[in-house]
Every structure is written in structure tokens, then in C-alpha cells.
């Protein structure tokens, strides 16, 4: 892979790179390109169970053409039901719900009542590892502080309101909660998943906020839009490995005020494409977005611009609130009791019904919006769920010599974050003889193996990125490699293949390096897993254990 592209991209450069959402979008992959040569090879290990290959598998015929077989996806809907006064309605049954997609009735295959997977009171969650090991299907709260589009005084009130809400909660929270902050320079995990109220409050008290001067200058609108989209994408990619529902509470403005009447038409189209991509990524990760405006009842609404003041409190002609509605969430604003608004969003996250169905419509038009309508046989009740979805193609082929901007953005987002990515189970084992060498184990549950063809055996392809950091958290080095592994010819040419990968990797020795992060991205699925280690310590770093 073009290693220089990853080595030279600093964290500040990641912000600029995030503007790929506002520049030319990569076209959808309608036909896979020829396989790229592997940069490094490795031998697969036959240990550990696996899941079937994710995404459509290309098959090469004898005439050299590729075909892709697709099967209808299983749609998962998370829903909140309220009465006419906005109160949560529980104890509804499967027969009370009726689902339509593009006007066609759907058969509900599975149904879960509200609160079906709340963690057992006997267990305690204090990390992502605890969450995936002890409560793999539990709902979670992701609270994100938007510090790049929100005025400093409004964010101060947001932190005050969040603390006020937390102080009213029991010492042990019912729902595991992670706290994140984002500005134009950094993405910070203030505290990993926990049920400890005191730890969340302490982390919030020690969180230092820089003055968001870019929010006052129109020249930074592109960076602020790009950062919003990139943040949504990186959070969804980090949590997609956890199958439970995620309630993402975005406290802040989201988008800057921008009137699209004053910008080129193609720019508006690119923003629309970015929104569509974000909705799909959030959908696949089972993330419902809630947006909370901490400005409350604004004495001077013009502070956020004329468009934000009179058209939409979240800015511009394309509202951030549309993203919330599209994912089945809500937009809360115009009130000074922000702590109560946070409570409403968290209450909804604990009260989801879940149903699944397999669409009857076989059309594969990626431009057609597949509208979903859910009704109840009891009058006066309202269902809050996502509006629908677009079909999307799988991830594009990885080009080792000219990696796409999206691939670079996804990998560097995972590399520069301290958030655990659990989309691919990854673990590390240090060598007993060389402190700079590690065995990277990629569990079969996260791998996807291609089908064999007349010219090529079954194979799996991953991208491995390794970065080292000093004691202050500054990145010292970053190296990326594409690894293509062929399965033995003795395995079946098609069907389920359960094989893991064991890769030996030697880190370039640097006496300043105290920590390393290994990032693994499976090319066929686009999913990412991470594993961290303290350098020089002979200790195995395990990923979260997954339940069957």
C-alpha cells in the first residue's frame, strides 16, 4: 500500500481530509475491478469459529467476467411508541405492529419488547470489553459534545446541564454510557462505557475545552461540515461490532449555518450524498441519533447566523435535524431545561421495541428511497422509527498503490482515536523473544473469504495499520499494509469457511514509543477492529469476547 499517504497525514490533516465528503464523492462500485496484488502474505490459522463472508461475493467466470449474487437484506427496526401526551407506551405485542416498505406489507419475522436486553443488575459494565463480554446485546448511550459548531458559552451550559442530569441518577446507571467530545483538532473519548455515575461526572469535570474560534468565522464552514460527517461515520464504524441498539445523543449545533442558495448546485448535491451515506452507516450500526441544541431559548438568535435564527435552529437549508429524523431519533431545542431534554433522549433509548423483516421488493435501484411505514392497531399512538433507507453497494476494492480518500479517512480515524473499534475481533500476543514483535490474531468471526474460481483459490484480504505514540499521545509513526491470504485448496470452493488469521508484525523500534495501536480492516466487509498495547510489556491484550 502507498505507505507515504498514511505516514504524512497528521491529525490536523485528518480534519482537512474529512472534506472528502464535500468534494467529489466516490462513485458506487457496480462491478468489482481486478484483484490487486498482495503487498504481504501470511498463513491462515484454522482455529476459532467464523461467520459467513459479509457482503456480496464476486465470482470470476472462465471468460474473465465477474458476477455478484445478492440476497435480500434483513431490515432491523428500533421503535419508540408514545401516546398523545408524549408518554412512553410499553407492553405492546407483535400483532399490534404493521409494517410497509415502498407500499408493500411486510411479514414481521422477529419481535422484541421494549427493554428486552437491559443489562442484568448483577453485572457491572466499565469498558467496551466488559460490554461485549457481559452484555453483548445491551442498549447503550453515546453522549457526544459538539465543540466545533457550538459557541463556548453554550457548551459550558451543555456540560452544566449534563452534569445536572447525571447527579439526579442512581449511582449505578441502568444503561452503559460512553462520553465523547469533538473539536476540529481532536476526537476525545472522555470516558469509555460505564455504569458508574461518579466516574462520568469526574471525567466531565476534568475535561478541558478549547475556545472554538472557528465557529465565529465563515472560512471554516467546510471543515465544520466535514468534521460533523466524519464524526458520525467514525462512531458508527467503531460500535458496529456491538449488536445492541445505540442511542447517540449529539449535544451541539451539528452543522454551521449555510444557505445553499449562495453555493454551487454541485456542493448541495455532495452534501446530500454525504447525508445519505451517514444515514446508511448509522442504520447498519443500529444507531439512533438525537440532537440537542444547548442554546435554549436564544435571546439573540442571530448569533448563529440568519439561516440558523429563522429557518432552522441547527443551521442552514440542510438541517442537522433531518439526520436525526431519518435515523428514527428526535430534535430537541428551544428550551432552557437542557437536562430534561437529555433525559428524554436517554428515556427513549431504554424503551425501544425491535422487529425484523425481509423486504419483499426485489428491486435493486440504489437511487430509490425505500420508505418504511409502521402503524399500530391502537389509535392515538405514535411510532418513532427511521423513515427508510437506500440500498448501498459494498466497499470498493482496495488499491494498494492508490488508496481512496475514504479508505484513508476510515483507517486514520480508527488510528487516531482511543475509542475501541469492535467490528472485527482482534487480539495481540507479544513475542517471548523480541519485545518489538507481535502476533496479530484476527478471529474468524470477523473475516470474509471469497469463493474459489477457476483461476484463483479462496482468499481473505485485510488492511493492517500500525501506529506508535509517545507518552504525551503524539503519533510517532504509522505504517499500513495490504495482506492477502489464500486458503488451502483442500477447503470447499464455496460455503461457510471458518478460519482465522495469525499475522506476525515487527514494530520499528523507537525508544520514545510507549503505546501502539493495531488497526485491521476487512476489505470485503469494510469493518474495522483495533487492539492496543503498552510497548515493552509482555502481556496479551485481548479484544472483547463475543457471545454466540
Order of alpha helices (4+ residues) and beta strands (2+ residues): alpha-alpha-beta-beta-beta-beta-beta-beta-beta-alpha-beta-alpha-beta-beta-alpha-alpha-beta-alpha-beta-alpha-alpha-beta-alpha-beta-beta-beta-beta-alpha-beta-beta-beta-beta-beta-beta-beta
